[in-house]
């Protein structure tokens, strides 16, 4: 058996709550984030229970009425536990339970009170309990003042108790500016207490207008420090100029630097005669510098997007090749790895460059082409001849694509089929991604496009299929679709139904992810042939239609569906009697919403009321993209539709998660506590 002292050292880090968290006065409480309860440590063994119980009660955080009632019950049965409470943070009123809690905790030194209390939350217990304690530190938090009798009663109680609190030495007040605050009387009583030595202002605004009032506090009390946590950059100057405030003001956190400030670190002077890798063989030195400059020129994340939109990245890449001839020689190939052609002139100049210096084309791995608005129609075109010329010199190309097209589909450039034919001839065995473009039908109205290119794209893993308006002739020659084309394709995004049935004629043995971005899913032929391979599917409209995607995709484990605002059913009633899909584990739902919250909530409720989970027994998670974040406060949780739905689903073994994948963790409810 370990001694209690060692056990205490083991469990203390898990049970300890830092003072910064306890006294945090940000709008969102740091304890609003769901987490595993630290009280689980108490059930490890009897020794841990004995040692950890006093540590658990050292700092108490109350965020709901149910938690307050649970603590009240515990202290009623075990009054000695209250003597261990040193700090208590009360983020509400929480009813009559607070009276017993404060009565049985005479050793409280730090108390956090929230005045943001709604009319449905009683402060009766707090009003009766506050006279039984004598803290040394009082922290008050209040956002927008709420005017109801419970807040008024609590404020009056704090004013009355402040006159009798003899030990209080430290205050934290949110009332700035003070001179016109509704709580001026409260602040005056607190700040002029006989033993107050420190006043903290967590978020200081127009400090200059409060100078006379704060100087008055300093003159009639034993004030030793005014602590400023977040403040304007000019505050230190104002305080330093005042002889009364200068010795009192303490700056806890440095203000945000202004744009004029230079935050560059100080660099020690270097030895001008030093040459890195001077004694290293040239070949080894070049390889080392190539690795270094490769990281310096290729930004993290998505390189194509960052090179285009981040000016700092763009110009720092160019600056590197101007350092020396060696840097120019080694860094230049890295600059050509990722090419963004945002203007037609860029495309023409690059075509001229790779024509005059073909070796540069071998370094190109990624190309993003941005086109121009056509005068004849609404399509966005690209310089076809110049782009084809570039592709003829890029045998090592791995990606031809854009990512930002997802945000503005109207600006998707159109590629002539001849460009793709060049791509297949030159880089068919290396290109892995082709995304962000529309494909044009054959310019010759008498001859459709040849699908033979698909047989050459042997390494392509990601493809976005989108076409311009259908012409008077088929997109492809009938019967020419290569059966074994696109053998490595894993992901297919379909933006247009034109040519989709032709694509379905290929075997596509590695296809696992499919996004059908069509406004109406009517033709099930593609899924009838390839659905058995699909593991992740994105679809618009009703999920379980007459062409049930569940029946067509028996191995589907993740389904993303985008529903219209008027959708009131998932369509499970259309499934055959007794049908079950045993693979589906996760559904991601995004639904259009109107401007009427009540109407939307009714639609969501009807949607989930009609969901029959017996047809998807393996389902474990439903992610709702409309939930940006879970409610934080007891008041918000009580009114939240999503919390009610999440707890109903949890009873059936399904987690409801928000946009970021965070699941709802049920909180203790007052109805669960035995009286």
PyMOL commands that set and color helices and strands:
alter all, ss='L'
color gray80, all
select helices_A, chain A and resi 4-15+19-22+38-43+46-58+65-77+79-84+97-103+124-132+149-164+184-191+207-220+235-241+282-297+303-309+311-320+325-335+344-356+358-361+384-391+404-406+409-411+417-427+453-456+500-503+525-533+549-552+572-574+597-609+613-615+634-639+641-650+670-672
alter helices_A, ss='H'
color red, helices_A
select strands_A, chain A and resi 59-62+87-90+110-114+137-141+170-172+198-203+225-230+249-251+338-341+366-369+372-373+380-381+399-401+413-415+433-435+438-439+462-465+491-494+513-516+536-540+558-563+586-591+621-624+655-657
alter strands_A, ss='S'
color yellow, strands_A
deselect
rebuild
show_as cartoon
